[in-house]
């Protein structure tokens, strides 16, 4: 669900819309497949994934992040226009670049004798420069300068920036110094898993910050519901593995607050923004 779009700043790009749709259909299919398999079959990652994830709860929660990415990509494929993808492309490129760095830092953990490891590496070598090129080409074709537009409503802007700031601190610490948080994490997690989580978190941070700075029309052109859905998935999926999930520990309580709280707050803020934009302007 994206917010109503009354003032589309760029419009569809004609022939380029087919390329956008193809890119995001591929990304959606790949991410949804990976996410679904990790959630449904978390015990068998050594046979089908790029590396063996020891704890099923770690595999399932990683699957939740891929599932959220797939839903976002599917929404962008359906829109198939640059105005919807403009704010999403940088966050996806950043996430892929951080995943590549995590892969290179933890090379021994990967099973380089199996195709999934090489497919994972090739994808993360290709996506960052590919999405950068996609951004440059489409930005050059977009009208410039963009027309003036009203800002986001204060509730949505505030929640997005609060989420970006909080998750940015947590994600940055997890990526740069994962061992500092592993003792407090509410389920078993290794440094590679922590950095992979952090890559998704920091990509989310970039997207939330870009949306919070955009005008109302540009933000409304992008599907925004995944920004609320991703934290809610992160909140819900660990409960599938109650034997390994420790929600009552301090780290577990903080985790639930930062995922469930942000998801609910963003959902409420998006609903308020949609209602505000649906109201007719007062006659003057």
N, C-alpha and C positions, 0 to 999 in steps of 0.2 A: 504494500500500500504506500503510495507516494502522496504527498500533499497536493491539493488542487493547484493547478498551474494556470494562472490567468495571464501572466506577462512573460511568456517564453522569450528569453533574451537572444537565443541564437537560432532556434528552430532546427529542423532536421537538415542533414548535410547531403541529401540526395544520394549519389552513388556511394558515399562513404558510410551511409547507414548500414549497407549490407556487410561491409567489413567489420563494423562495430558489432553487429549482431553475431557474425560468425565467431569473432574473438570471444565474446561473452557466453555464447552457447557452449563453445569448447570448454571455457573455464568453469562454467556452471556444471556441465556434465562430469568433468574431472573431479571437481571439489565435492559434489554431491555423492559421487561414487566412493571416493576415499572416505568421506565422513560417515556414510552409511555402513561401509564395511568395518571401519574402526569401532563404531558403536555396537554393531550387531555381533562382530566376531573379534573382540579385543584380545582373546587369548592366543590367536594364531599369527601375530604380526611377524614372527620370525620366518614364516613361509611365504607371505604375500606382500610385506611392506619393505621399505628401504632399510629399516633397521629393526631389531627385535626389541619391542617395548616390554619390559619385564612385568610391570603391574598393569592388569587389565583396566583399572580405573584411569590410569594415565593415558592408555590408548583411547578409551571411550571419550574422555574429556577433550583430547586432541581432535577426535572425530567431530565433537560439537563445534569447534572453531572452523573446521573445514565445511561442515554443514551450513554454518552461518555465511561463510564466504560463497558457497554455492547458491544460497538463496539471494544474496546480493547480486551475484553475477547473473542469475536468471532474471531478476527484476530489470537489470540494465540491458540484457538481451531483448527483453520484451519492449523496452522503450526505444532502443536502437537509434538514439540520437546523441550528439555530442554534449548537449546541454545537460543531459542526465548523467553522462559518464565523466564530465570534466573534473568533478571533485573526487571521484572514486579512483580514477586511474593513478594518481600519485600515491594513494594509500596502498593500492595493490602492488605497485612497483616497489615501494619501500618494504612492504612485508616480504616480497620475494627476495629482495636483496639481503635482508636480515636472515632469512632462512638459508640463503647461500653461505653467508658468513658462518652461521651456526654449523652448517654441514662441513665446511672446511676446517673449523676449529675442532670438530669431533670426528674426523675421518676414520679413526680406528673402530668406531662404533658401527659403521656401515658395513653391510655384507657386499663387498665389491665383486663377488663371484656371481651375484644374482642380478637379473635385469632391472628389478624395481629400484635398486640403488642408483644405477646409471641413468634410468629415466628421471628419477628425482633430481639428480645433479644437472642433467641437460635442461630440464624444465626451468630450473632456477638460474641457470646461466643465460637462458633465452628471454625469460619474462621481463627482467628489469630493463635491458636496453630496448626490447620490443615495445614495452609500454611507454618508455620515454619517447621513442620515435612516434608512437601513436599520439601522444600528447602534443608534441611539437607540430606535427602535420595538421592536426585538427585545430589547434589554437591559431595557427596561421590562417586557416580558412574561416575562422569565426569572425563576426563583425567586431570591429574595434574602433573607438572604445565602446564598451557595453553601456546600454542606457542606464540611467540612475534608477534605483529601486529602493523601497523601504527596507529597513533591517528586519532580522528575525525578531519575534516577540521576546521580551526579556526573560520569561520563564525558560523557553527552549534554549536561548543563547546561554543563560546561566548554567543550566544543567549540562549542556554540552561541554562548556569550558571547565566546569567542576570535574566532569568525568575525564576529560583530557588531562587535566592537571594531576588528579589522583592516580589514574592509570599510567600516566607518563612516568611518575616517580617509581611506581611498582615495577612497570615493564623495563625501565632503564636499569634499575637495580638487578632485576632478574637476568637481564642480558649481560651486563658487565660483571656482575659478581653473584652468580647463581647460588654459590654455597652459603651466602649470607641468609638466604630465605628458606633453603631446603629443610632445615631443622624445624621451621615453623609451619611448613606447608601441610595442609590437612590430609594429604595422602602421599604414598611413596613416590618420589620423583628424583630423577637423576639430572645432572647438569645439562645434558643434551636436551632432554625434555623441557627443562626450565627455559632454555634459550629459544626453543621452538615456540613454546607458549608466549614468551616475551616478544617474539617477532610478530605474532598475531596481535598482541596487545598494543604494541607500538604502532602498527599499521592502523589499528582502530583509533588510537590517539590522534594520528595525523588526519584521519578522515573527520573525526569529531571537531578538531580544531579548524580545519578548512571550512566545514559547514557552518560553524559558529561565526566565522568571519565573513561569510558570503551574505549577500542580500537575500531577501525573502524569496524572490522569484527564482534565483539561481539555486537556492537550497531546495525549494519546492520541486524543481525539475528533477532532482535526484530522489530515488527511492530511499526514504529515511527510516522506515520501519525496521530494517535490519540492525540499525544502531541500538534499538531497544531489544531486539530479539537475541542478539549475540550475548549480552550479559545474562539474559534469562536462560539461555541454553547452558551457559557456564554455571549458572546456579543450579539447574535441574539435573544435569546428567550425572554428577557425582553420586546422587542418591541411588542410582542404579547399582552401585557397588557399596552397600552399607558396611560390609565387612572391612573395607579398607578406608572408608571415609570417616574422618573424626571431626564432626562439625562443632562439638562442644569445646574443643581446645581453642586457645586464644587465636591461633592462626585460622582455624575453621570459622570462628565467629566473624573475624575481619573479612574473610573471603566471602561469606554469605552476605554480609552487609554491602560489600563493594560490588557484588554481582546482582543480587536480587534488588538491592536499593536503587542502584543506577538504572537497572532495567525498568523497574516500576516508575521511577521518576521521569525517565525519558519517554515512556509510553504516555504518561499523563501530560507531559509538556507537548508532545506531538499532537495529542488529541486537542489540547487547548489551541495550538497553532492552527490546526485544520479548521476548528470552529471559528477562530478569529478571521481567517482568510475567507471563509464561506459567507460571512456577514456582509450584506450590501453596504456600500459606502454611504455615509450620511449626506443628504442633499445640502448644498450650500446656496 
